[in-house]
Structures are given as C-alpha cells and as structure tokens.
Amino acid sequence: MGQSASKEKFRESVTALVQVDVSADDADFWDELWKIPASAEEVFELIPAGSARRLRDDRFANLATLFTQAVAQLCQIVETPYNIYFDQALNCVRVLTRILPFLLEKGDLGEADENVEQLCWGTGNPGMPEDEKIGLMIGGSNEEGVNEEGKGRRLKVKSDQPDEQEPLALLVVHAAMHMLFLPQFTCDYYEDVSLKGEASNTRAKRVETKEDKDLKAEAGLKLKKVEWGVSLVPTPTSIVWAPGTGVTASEMGFDASTRKYDKNRIEILRLLLASCCDPLFAPADEYNPLASRWLAVATAADAPNGICLFYSLLNSILTYDPRNMPVSAGFSAGAHVKLVELSAQLLCILLDCGLPGRPDPVVDQTGMPCVEFETASKGGFNLFRTLLARIDSGKELTDIYNGFARLLRNCYESESTYMGGTRFDCYQELLVLFWKFLEENPLFMNHILTRCNINEVIVPICFLMYKSRRDPAQIGLVHICTFILLKMSGERSFGVSLNKAFTKKLPTDLPLFSGCHSDLLAITLHKLVVNGAYKLVPLYSCFLTIIANVSPYWKSMSLVAAVKLVNLFELFSSPKFLYSGEFAHRHLALLLEVFNNVIQYQYHGNSHLVYAIVRRKDAFGHLASLTLERAQAQCHKVYGDNTSVNKDVDAGPVQIDSKGIPQMNGAGGEEASQASSIVGAPFQPTEEWLEDLKDSLPMETVTRLLQHLVPVVDEIVAGKLGIVDEQEILDALNEMTMVGLLPVPHPIVIRKYQPNQYTALWFTAFMWGVIFLRNQSLPLFDGQCIELFQVSISEDDD
C-alpha cells in the first residue's frame, strides 16, 4: 500500500469511528486499522482535536474499543516482543498518544466523566455487551489471532474472574515503561545478570570515599540498616540508556553512543507524557500534587523499570554534548536532540508529584540501597524523588553539575562559536531540573558551592536573564533564574565563589568591565531593572536581595558595578519610585544594606563604590533630611491628586513580607501589587509612613562615611586646583582607614529562600506551560480545555 493510499485509508477509518458505531467484534475493521502504516505526523493530522472530542462525546463505545484494543496490543508486545509486530505496536502508541489527553480532559482532575472513569480505572465495563469487551480482561487466559499475512493481530482476552483485572490506566502506563526497555525495540538484547548474583557483586565494589562521608556528615545524614526493602539498584544495569549516575560505563551491556533506538524511545516518551498530563486540566487554585492517579502509577515503587528509567532519563540529558553534534543538526534537530528534550520534560513531570523523597541512606542486609517497605507503600511515595534525594556520591554529584554547566553554557557558546555544534533550546527544562536538585537533594547545593566552580552556571544564568529581559514570552525563564540565584545566595560559599575573576566574552551588549562574577551579577540585575519588561517589577526586591546576600563577601567591586548600584539608589529614591507605593522604600533599604556590608566588611579594595557614593552624596543627603512637607510636595508634583498607578495583576507571584523577605503569592493580585515599587494602591505620604521610612533605612554608616570623606576629597581636589586624576582620589580612599569612624559593624543578615505551596504551584504551572509550548510541532496537547494556566488562541485557529 502506497503512502498516499494508506493515509487515505486511515482517514476513512477515523471518519467511520467518528460518524458510525463500529462493533468491537468487527475483526476486519479493527485488524485493518492497526495494520495501516501511519506516521506520528499523519495520526495527529488525521485525528484533529475536534474529531477526537466528537469521538469521545458522541461515539464513546468506539473510543473505548480503540483504547482497550491498543492497550491490549501493547501488553501483548511486552509479553512477546517479536519484531514483526513492532510497526503495529507503534501505530497503537501513536493513536494512544493522540487520544489520551482528550480522555484526561474528562478525567478525575478535569470534568470527571463517569464513562472515562470506568474505562480508565474500572475493573469492568457494565455498559458494554459481553461480546464487546475486547482487551478489557487483561490478565486472564488469552488467544492471539494472527491474520493470513502474518503482519497484524488482534488480541481477544477472556477471563472468568473479572475482579482480578487491572485498570487500563495502570496497564497503559506500565506497558509504556516496559516498552522503553524492550529488546531490539528500545534497547539491545540483554540477560538479567541479577539472577546470577553478578549485579550485586558489581555494585558492592563501589567504595564510599572520605569525601562522600564528609558530605553526609555535613548534611546530618545517618545510615540505617534494614533486613529487607525495595531495592533502589538499577536491574539489569545493561538496559540503562547511557552511563553516568547510578551506572558506570563498564556495567553497560551495549554501546551507549548508539542512536538506533532514539526514534522508538521518542514515541514511547511522548506516550508517557500524554498519559501523565492530567494536571493540565486542574485549575491552579485547586491543584494537588498528590491527586493524579496516572502520575502515582508511574512513580510508584512497583513501576516497571522505574529505577532504570530514572537513570536513563537523567544520564541521557546530562551526558549530551551539543558541541559533538554534526553541523547538520544545527539546521534540523536530530532525533537524539528530541530524545534529550523529551527526557528532560518527562523527568520534570515525574519529579513534580507525590511527596519528597527521604534522603537518609537505607541499606538492606547485603549492603545495597533500598527503601523500607512501609515507606514505599505509603500514599504519595515517589520513586523518582527518592532516587534523586539519595544520590550521595561526590563523583556523581560533580558529574551531574558538570552536565548542567555544559548544557547551559551552550546558550552563549552556540552564538559565539562559528558552526560550533547545534543550539540546545531546552534551557527552561534544564533550569527546572537544576532547581529540583537544589531543593530535593540535601548534598547537591553544598557540594557544588564548595567543591565545584559555581560560576560555570552563574554565567549562563546571567546571560539568559540579560537576553530575555524584554521578551514577554521569557518572563518565566527570568523568574526561575531569579529563584535559583536567590536560593544559592543564601549560602556564604556562594558569595565567596563569585570573587573569581570574570574573563569570558559574551555575545551580547553587556557593558565592558574588569572585575569578578559578583560584578557580572550586579550589572545584569541592574539592566533588568532599568531596561527590563514591566512584568519584572515584582522581582525587583528579589534582585536586590540577591545582591545584598553576596555583598558582605564582595572583595573588589568594579567601577561599572559601583556606578550601576549607586544609579539604582538614585532611581529608587526618585519621587516617581519612592511615592509609587507604601512599601516602595524597601528597595532603598536593601541597597543601603549592600553599601553598608561593603563599607563595613570589605572597605579596602572597594574604593570605586566609596567614591561613587561620595560623588552622589546629594542623593543620600536628600533622603536623610526628607520631611513630610517636602515628601507631600514631591508626591503631588509627580502624581498630582491621583497617586495610583495602574496595576498589572499578571505581573508575577512574588511578594515581600514585613521583613523584606521575598515570598510567593498565588493570586498575583492585591497583595502582589502592594509589594512592588510601581504597582500599588493610591498612596499619600503620611507621618506614620515617614517614620517607618526613617526607621527602616539604615543610613548611619553611609552618613558617617560621607561626613568623613567628603571634606577629604574636597581637599584633594582643591589642592590640585580642580584638575585631579580620579585614580589619585581612588588611591587615597583605599589607603585611608575608617576604624573608629564608622558605627560598630552590624551583624551580617542573609535572607534565605523559604519554600512554600505557592512556589511549588508556580513551578508546576511554569513547567507544564513550557512542555505545552515545546510540543506544538506535533500538537501533543490542545489548549482549549487547559485550566492550569491560560492559553490564548488566535481567532483564525480551527
């Protein structure tokens, strides 16, 4: 059958399913349907969203037969993986991938349709005649019918005990997880060496190093021994797709560089994505990470090949090197690039449900890592989050970090290197995974901050923020970069590491400077404030908190960074910003904290900042001497009688608590508006406001600095008759001592990121939004019924 003829035949079959009732016993129709060769593109084209919904709503019996027969055939291919049936199995996979999201639109997280519930989770279908229960009774005795050509089969499954049947939802997820490791379909032939005890012997050779012990001790992790448990060892190791974490190259049973299975893996990964998409149809304010039964099945302790899948996804992502891709991949993304992208998306989803994994190591009587049966059987247990939390080898943590750094560097290397490999656009998924490691693994952040070069990640993060600052479609990317920086800035070792000299040349119009990575961070965040999108306004306090957290350890600030920070102080103390809202002065408090930290703890080496403050002394003097009358006059001059500013309720979910600590607000409405420096309710300066401003602004250190240094600088200038080299002033300032002239050094205050439910919800919505947009070439999901976030559909869309 030619390609055009097969496409037309498939179109006719789909039309028949939508328009007329087709009996489940019509063997000729169904056998022919599954035999028709159809690519994934053709399946998606010939089953448009409207047809899929009409099939679900008007011909549910047809949809039920289609679904159950496809699931039954996948179960059969898992049991008897003969390669003559692989093409037919792929047809089933593509059809399931297309129809599952439309079923889940009316699943228990969506509109909760009884028919869908019975089909996916029921143990029988009382609404269908007995002779139409095709494939429903998986698990009983079965007959396999092979047609005369030997290329198609339809599974008839019968059972005398329907109560023993497993739900089709569970079967399709388990079948997909089996098919990801099917011999000659998605991996090479393998022998289960664990039956001979060889796997255990190989695993036992991994000796815990002193560094590993130190890491666990620093995190307070204690080893627990149990007699038996659910093993966390990948078995067999030979089926894992790539070596790296959990599996070494010597344990691989095949050449890990092979790409011959990539296309089939992509098909099954898409099916798993489609199977786990029900969070899309839950309203954001009602979303519960424990509610999805589909995700619960995929992440349960008994999920088939779950451990091997975790390491396969993780290693496929982090061992990928865009620089080694052929030049042609830069013009048309190859299958392996798509495999890496889908691996990242699926891993993000599987790590975003259930309960966090317990990081404390547990081993059985053979010394192998495991999970206690009691823990694994509890509701909300997530095998993937447990495996991530349990990664405790220093070498593996370093390899994971190096993988993230290599992939993130591609964001600027692909632009600055002529034909130097392909551009890898999966940065948002990578950053979500990086965030998951920071949040879930108690050893990861401490390890990368103290034993790795954290600047390898900081540079691409700053580059991505800088490039995305004006793009409304990239606001979420800026948010996640901000959260990552905010979390890491709460550690002293982060600020210390940023003192390493910055020597890279980035392909952007970033101002040239000679300094360290702290300078890069400050210059980038300054640009986001003065030249970023309006929706970044709620992040301003986060930006300033990051700078404040690293400022006590900033040894030598560049001239450019010093000028930028003082410019920010002038900007936020200007009437337009200062009187834009009741809490707008908190930005000034954070900037003053930055100046105080540098002056008190890093005075020598920071003459550029000191001189910049001296030169802008009037901005500090006007703020220190502010009176209520002048404040009201300035406010009236800028805003007139109406000081309200139009609110942007979509500006973002970040808000600031009474202590200036960034928090999250799910509504993004009135509370978020009060937190920003521009967005606010009508405001008039009052005596109480002025008193709060005076109390909250730590002006004493800067005031004393100016009282002492302004006369000194004036004297130097007068001595040179007004013609003086600025370097002479800088040298003089650097040689001076402020001991006894400044207030007693204040305690260093570090504001640590505090996780909360709103942050978790934001990450869920952001991640699914990214996945939705990145799967539009084959429209895996239709935006019409999505509730987790808003989808705007243009009028010309069908």
N, C-alpha and C positions, 0 to 999 in steps of 0.2 A: 504494500500500500504506500503510495507516494505521500510526501509530507503534506501537500495541499489537500489530498483526499482524506488523509487521516484527521487533519484539522477539521475538515467539513463534517466528517463522521462524528467526531467528538462534539461538535457544535449541535448536531442533530440530537445526540443522546442527552445533552444538557437541556435542550429545549423540551424534549419529551418529559424529562424529570420535572420540569417546572410547570408544564401545561397539563399533563395527564397523570393519573395514578398508574404506577408500574408495580406489578406484583413482585414480591420478593422471590417468588418461585419461577419467575420468567428467566430461566437459565440462559437462554440465548442472548437476551438484552444485557444482562449483567456480565456475562463472560466476555461479550464483545466490548463492553465499556472498559473493562480493566485491561483488555489486550491492546486497545488503541494507543499507539505511541504518541505521547503528548509531552512537550517540554513544560517546565515550570511556567515559562512566559505564556505559553498557549493556555494552560489551565487558568491562569489568572485573567487572561484576556477573555476567555470564553465563558467564565463564571464571574461576571461583573457583580458588584455589590448589590445592585437591585435584584438580580436573579437569585443570588444567594439568600436574600431576605424573603423573597417570594417563595422560594423552596422551603424555607423554614416555617413561614407563617401559613402558607396555603397547601403545601404538599408535605406535611411533616413525616408521613409514613415513608415517602420516597427518601427523604433526608435520613430517616432512621435506618433504612436498609442500606443506603450508601455508606453511612458512618459505620454501621456494625460490620458490614462486609469488608470494608477497608481495614478496620481494626483486626478482624479475624485473620485476614491475609497477612498482616504484619506479624501477628502472633505465630502464624504458621511458618513464615520465613525465618523467624528467630529459632523455631524448633528444628527446622530442616533447611539450612541455608544453602540451597542449591543455586548456582549462579544463573541457571536458565530462567529463574523466576525473579532475578534482581530488577529487570526492567519493569515488570509488572508491579513489584513492590514499590518502586519509585513512583509509579503512577498513583498508587494508593497514598503514598506520603504526600505527593503534591495536592491531591484532592483534599486530604485531611487538613493540610496546612491552609488551604483556601477556606474551608467551611468552618473550621473550629472557632475562629474569632467571632463569627456570626452566631454560633451556638452560645458562646460565652457572653454575648451581648444580653442574652436572656438567662444567664446562669445565676447562681445564688448571690453574686456580688453585683449583678446587673438588675434586670427586671424580674428575675426569679419566676420563670415559666415552669409549670408543672411537667409539661412534656419533656422539656430539656433536662430537668432534674431526673426524671425517670429514665431517660435514655442514657445519661452520663453516669448517674450514681445509683440507679435502681438495680436490683438483682433479678429483674424480670420485666416484662412489658405487657401487663394485662390488657392494654388497649389494642394489641395486635393479635390476629388469629395465630393459632399454634403453628400452622404451616409457613408463617412468615417470619418466624424467629430465626433468621439466618445469622449465624455467628454470635447470637446472644449468649448461648450457653457454653462459653469458653471454659474448659476445664473438665468436661465430660469426655465420653468416647467420641471419636470423630471419624469421618470419612473424608477422603480427599479425592475430588474428581478432577482428572486431567483430561483436557479435550484432545481431539484426534491429532492436533498439530503439536501437542506437547509443549505449548508456549503459554497457555493460560489455565488457571484453575480457580474454582470457586469452592470455598470451604463450607461444608454443611456440618454443623456441630450440634449434637443432641446430648441431652443429659436427663437422667431420671431423678436427679437431685438438684433442682434449680436453686435451692438455698445456698449451695456451695459456690455459686457463680460469683466471680469478682466483677466489680463495676467496670464499665467500658472506659471510664475516665482513667482509672488506675491502669488498665491494660494498655491503653494507647501511650501513656507516659512511660510505663515500664518497657513496652516494646521499643519505643524510640531510644531509650537508654541502652537497651540491648543492642540495637542496630548500630549505635555509634562504635561498637567494638565487634562487628560481625566479620568473621574471616572472609577475606577476598572481596569484601564489600566496603568496609571502612578500616580494616587493618589486615595484616598478614596472618597466615595460619599460625597458631600458637599451641603450645602444650602447657597445661596447667601444672607447672612445676611445684606449686604449693602442695599438691597431693603427695609429693615425694619428700616434702620437708625441705626442699632446696631453698625456697624463698625465705624461710625463717632463718636458715643459716646465713644467707646473704645479708639479710637485714641486721643480723646480730653483729656483723663486722663493723657496723657504724659506731665508732667510739666517741663518747662525749668529751669534747675538749675543755680545757680550763676556761676558755672564753665563753663557751656555752654555759658552764656552771656559773660563771660570774654574771652573765646576763640574767639567768633565772634568779640568782640571789638578789640582784638589784631590783628585780620586779616582784620579789617576795613569793615566787612560785615554789611550791613544795611537791615532791614526788609522792604519789600514792600508789600502792600496790594492791591489786585485787586478784582473786583466783581466776576469774573468767570475766570476759566483757566482749563488747562488739569491737572487732578488730578495726584499726584505722590504717592498716598496711595495704597499699595497692596490690591486688592479687588478681591475675598474674601481672607482674610488672611489665611483661613484654608487650602488652596491648596499649600501654600509655603512649600517646601520640608523639611526645617529644621528651627528651631527658631534661633534667633540671631539678626543681624542687620535688622531693619525695622519691624520685627515681633517677639513678645515675645512668650514664651512657652505657656502662658495662652491663646493666640489668636490662637494657632494651633488647628485644628479640628481633629487631629489624633495623634497617637504615632509617633513622628518624628524619632524614632530609628528603625522603620520598614525598612526592606530591600527587601520586596516582590516585589517592583516595580522597583528595580535597573536595572534589565536586559532590561526591556522595555524602561526605560529612556535612557539607553546607546544607544539603537538602534536609538532613535529619535535624540539624541545629535549628533550621527555620521551623520545622515541625514542633520542636520543643518550645521555641519562642511563642508560637501560636497557641500551644497547649497551656502556657503559663500566663496568658495575657489578661486574665480576668480582673486584675487590679485596675486596668484601664477603664472599666465600666463602673467603678465605685466612686461616688462623689468624694472629693478631697476631704471634706469635713467629717465624713463617715468612715474613712479608710482605716482598716485594721490590719496590721502586718501578719496577724495570725489567722485571718479569715479565709484565705484562699486554700481550698482543699486540693486544687491542682498543684500548687506550689508545695503544699505539705507532703503530697505523694512524692514529688520529685526530690525533696530534701530529707525524706525520712531515712532512718538508719538502715532500712532494708531496701532502699532504692537500688536497683540492679546497676552494678559497676559505678556506683556513686563516687567512690574514692578515686577510682581510675579517671572518671570524668573530671573531677576537680583538678587533679594534677595535669590532665591532658589540656584542659582549657587554660589553666594558668601558665603552663610551660609553652603552649603554642603562642600565647600572647607575648610573653617576656623573652623568649628566645628569638623572636622575629627581628630581623635587622633590615630596615628599608634600604640601607646602603648596598646590600648584597643583591637587591632585586635587579633584574635585567632592565635596560633602558626602556624597552617597550612597555614595561609596566607603568612607567610614568605617564603614558598616554592612554592605556586601557588597563584598568586594575585587574590583576590576575586572580585566579581562583584562591590562591593562598592568602592574598591580601583580604579577600572577602571572608575567608575562614577565620582569620585573626580578628576581624571586626565583629563577626557574629559570636565568636568565642568570648570576646570582651563583654558584649551585650548580654549574653546568656549568663555569664558568671556574675555580672552585676545584679541580675534579677534573682538568681539563686541565693545571693548573699543579702538580699533585701527583705527577706521574710522570716518568720519564726522568731525565736529567741536567740540572744548572743550565745556563742559557744563558751564553754568554761575552759580557760587557758591552762589550768593546773594539770601537769602531766600525770597520766594514769597508765600503768603498765600491768599486763597480766603475768601469770606465773612463769611465762617463757621470756619475759622482758620486752615484749612487743607492745607498742602503744595501743590503747583501746579506750572505749567509753563504757562506763558501768551500765549494765542492763537497765537499771532503774532510771538513769538519766536519759538513755536512748529511747525509752518507751513513753516518756512524758510528752504531753501535748506541747507543740511549739518547738520541739527539738529540730535543729537544722544541722545536718551532717556537714554541709559546706562551711558554715560559720564556725563549727567546731574544728574542722581541719585547718582553717585559716588561723584561728586563735592558737592552735597547737604547734605551729611552725616555730621551732625554738633553736635551730642550728644557726650559729653565727655565719657560717659559709652560705647557707641557703638564704638567709636574710640579706646578705651582701649581694648575692646573685639576683635576688628579686629587685633590690634597689637599683642595681646597675641596669637591669632590664627596663625599669621605668625611666631612668635617666636617658638611656639610649633612644628610646622611642619618643620621649618628649623633646629631646634635642632636635629631632627631625623637623620640628616646626620652623626652626630658623636655618638649619643646615640644608634643607631642601630648597630654600630660597637663595642661599648664598653660594651653593656649590653648583657649578655648571654641569647639568646632566648627572648629578651625583646620586643616582638611585631615584626611588619614587617618593612622592609625598604621601605621608600617612596621616589621614584626616581623623583618626579615631581618638583625638586628644581628650574629648569630654568623657568618653567611657574610661580612658586610662586614669583620668583625674578622679573619677568616682571610685575606681578600684584602689587607687592610692589612698584616698580618704578612708575606704573600708579597712585597709591595713593599719592606718594610723589609729582608727577607732577600735578595731576588734583584736588586734594582736598587741599584747602589752609590752612586748620586747622590741617591736619594729621601730617606733619613733626614737627611743633611747639609742638603739643600735645605729641608726642612720645618722643621728646627730653627733654621736661620739666616735664612731668608727668608720664613717664614710664621709665623702665630700658632699655635704648637703647642697652646696652651690651648684652642683650639676643639675639639680632640679629647680633651684630658685631662678636661674637664668631663663629657662624656657617658660616658667610660670609668669615671670615679669614680661617676657616678650609677648606671650599670648594675651595678657591683660592689656598691654600697650596697644597691640594691633586691634583688639576687639572693643576698645573703649567707646567707639562711636557707632558700632553696629548694633541695632536693636535686637537682631537675631542672636547675638552673642552675649547678651546680658547674663544669662545663666552661667556661661563659662567664666565670666568675671566674678560672679558670686562664688563659685566653687573654688576658684583660685584664692579668693579672699579668705574663705573659711580654712583652707589648708594653711595659708600663711598665719592666720590668727591662731590656729591650734599649735603650730610649731613655735610661734614667737613666745608662747608661754614658758618655754624652756630656756634656761641660761645658756646652754651649749649652742642653741641656735644663734643667739646674738653674737656669741664669741666667734662662731664659724664664719659669720658674714664679714669679718675683718680681713678675710683673704682678698688679695688684690684682684680687681676685675680687669681682665686683659682682652676679652673677646670683642670682636667687631660684629655687631648685629645688623642685619639688613633692614634697618628702619631709621627714621629721622630722630631717634633718641639723641638728646644733647650730648655732645662730646664732653667727657670728663676724665680726670685721672684720679681714681680712688678705689674703693673696695665695693663689695657686694651690698653693703648697707646703703651706700650712695645710690647704686642701681635701684634698690628697692624704694628709697625715698623719692628719687626723680620720677620713677614710674608712677607711684601713687599720687604725686603732685600733678602729673599730667592727667590722670584720671579725674582729678577734682576740677582742674581748670579747663579741660578740653574733653571731658567725657560726656556720655549720654545723660540726659536728665534723670533717667531711671536709676542711675548710680548714686543719687543723692542719699538714700538711706544707708549706703555703705561708707559714707564719709567717716563716721565715728569708728568703724572697723579699721579703715585705713590708718587713722591716727593712732588707734590703739596698738596696731602692729608696730608702728614706728616708736611709740612710747615704750613698748616692751623691749625693744632691742637697743634703745638709746643709752642705757647705763653701761653698755659694753662697746660702744662705738668709739674706737680709739682715735681715728683721724678722719674727720669729715671733709669731703672735697669742697672746693669753692662753689661749684654748681649746686650741690645738695644743700649747702648752708644758705645760699641765696633763695633757693626754692622754698625751704622751710620757713624762712622769715617772710617771704612773699605770701605763703599760706596764712601766716599770722595776720598780716595786713588785710588779706582778703576776708578772713573770718571776723576781724574786728571792725570791718567797714560797716556803716549803718545798714546797708542793704541786707547783709547776712545777720548782723548782731540783733536786729529788731525783726527778723523774719519769723521768730517763734520764741516761746517762753524758755525753751531749753537750748537755744542755738549757741549760747556761750559755753556749752560743754566742749565744743570743739576747741575753743581757746584754752580751756583748762588742760586738755590733753597735749596741746602744743607747748604750753608753758611747762608741763611736766617733762617733755622732751628736752627743752632748753635747760631746765634745772638739773636733770640727770647728767647731761653732758658737762655742764659747768661744775657740778659738784664732784663728779666721779672721773671725768675724762678731760679736765681743763687743758692740760698740756697736750698738744697735738691737735687741738680743735680751735686754733686761732681764727680760722675762717668763719666759724659760726659766731665767735665772740665779736669779731669785727663787724659782721653783718648785723648783729644786734645793736652794736654801738651806732652804726650808720643809720639804722631805722629807729633811733631812740624815741622819736616823737610818737610812733605808733604805740609804744609801751606806755609813754607818759600820758597820752590822752586817755588810754583805758584806765590807768591807775587813778587819774583825777576825775573820772566821769561822775557827773552829778545828775540828779533826777531831772532837773530842768533842761540840761543840755541833751540828755537822752530822749526826753519827750520831744524836744525841738527837732533833733535829728530824725527821729522816727516819723514825725509829721512831714518833714521835708522830703523824705524818701517815699513814703506810702500815702501821704495825705490823710484824709479822715478815715480811710479804709485800709487797715494794715493786713488784711487777709490775703493770702496767696492761694491761687488755685491748687487744690490737692490733686495728687496723682495716686489713686488707690492701688494702682498696679506697680507702684514704684519699687516694691520689694518687701520681704517679710522681716527685715532686720529692724530691731528697735533697741533702745538704750535704757537700761534700768536706772534707778536713782543714784547708783554709784558709778554710772558711766560705763557699765559692762555691757557689751553687745549681747542682745538676746534675740529670740525669734518670735514673730507674731504671725500666726497662720492667716488671719483675716487680711492683713495688709491694709487696714482701713484707718479708723480714727487714731488708734494707738500708734501705728507706724507713722502717721502724719505728724504727730506731736514729737516724734523722736528725731525728725530730720531738721536740717538747718534752714531749709527753704519751705518745705511743706508744713503748714501749720494753720491753726485756727486764728481768728482775729486777735491781735495782741497789742497791748499798750504798756509801755514801761510803768512800773509802779515802785513804791518804796520797798515793798517786800521783794520784788524782782531784783532791784538794785542791790539790796542787802545780800540776797542769795548769790548774785554775781560776784560781789566783793569777797564773800566767804569762800566761794568755790575756786576762785582764780589764785593760784599760788604765785603771787607777784614778787614776794620779798627777795628771793635770790636774784632775779633779773634786776630789780630796782637797786639793790646794793651793788651789783656788778656795774651798772651804769653810773651810779654815784661816784664810784672809784675810778672807772676807766675813761669816762668822757673827758674829765679835765686832763688826764694823761695824754690822750690822743690829741686834744686841742693844743696842748703844749708842744707836742712833737710837730704838729702842722705849723704852729706859729714860729717855731724855731727854724723851720725851713722856708719861711716866708710864703707859706701856702703852696709851695712846689715840693711835693714829697712823694717818693715811691711807696706804693701800698705795701710792698714787701717789707720795707723798713718798719712800718707800723705792725705788720703781722709778726715780724721777728721780735719786736719789743713786747707785744702782747704775750707771745709764747714764753718769753723769758721771765715775765712777771709772775709773782706768786700771790694767790688770793687767800692764803692761810690766815685766819683771824679776821678777815674782812667780810667773809660770807657767813650766812647762818650755819648752824650745826647741820651737817649733812642729814638729809631726810632718809628714812628707810626706803629701799627700792621696792616699788609696788609693781608686781607683774599680774596682769589680768589674764587669767586662764579661760580658755573656751569651756563652756558648760553645755553638754549635750541636753537636748530636750525634745519633746514629741514634735514640735513644730519644725525643728531642723530635720528630723528624720522624714517627716512628711514632705518637706521641700525637696529633699534628695530623691525621694521616690517619684514625685511628680516630674522633677527635672530629668531623671534618668529615663523614665518612660517617654517623655517628650522627645528626648534625643533619639531613642530607639524608633519611635514613630516616624520621625523625620528622615532618619537614615535608611529606612526600609520602604522608600517610595518608588524606587525603580521597579521593584515588584511590590505593589501596594499591599504589604502584609496585613495592615490594619486600615480600616475605613474610619474616618474621623467623625462620621455622623452621630454615633452613639457614645462617643468617649465622654466620660464625666470627670476623670481625674484632673484634667486640665482643659482649657478652652482651645478648640480648633476652629480657625476661621477658614471658611470655604468660599472661594470666589464664585460669583454668580454664574459663570459660564461652565462650571463643573457639572457633570451629569450626576 
